[in-house]
Amino acid sequence: MGMVPAPAYASDDWGCEVLLCLSNPGGATQYAQCVPPITKLWKTLAGGGSFPTCTGGGVAKTKVDNLKDPQRRSVTMTYSDGRRQTYSLVGIEGTGAP
């Protein structure tokens, strides 16, 4: 009996959707399903809101660095096991989002 791989899906949690979309090597909005959560992210950050969290992925805390500098902007995620990972957000904002 063969095993069929199941596609990866984000949970209903907006923060997990955002992290899944941002982790796509093809760009945060390569897939149509990612446009709404990423657009909401840009609007939230532009309005002074915080980066969403995704506890389902083991992320305990997120912090956006250099928020006002699009050439240096990044997000640092701290996982529940203490690991930290930083992702550049440079160049992914050209999505047509305000």
Buried (B, 14 or more C-beta within 10 A) or exposed (E): EEEEEEEEEBEEBBBBBBBBBBEEEEBBBEEEEBBEBBBBBBEBBEEEEEBBBBEEBEBBEBBBEEBEEEEEBBBBBBEEEEEEEEBEBEEBBEBEBE
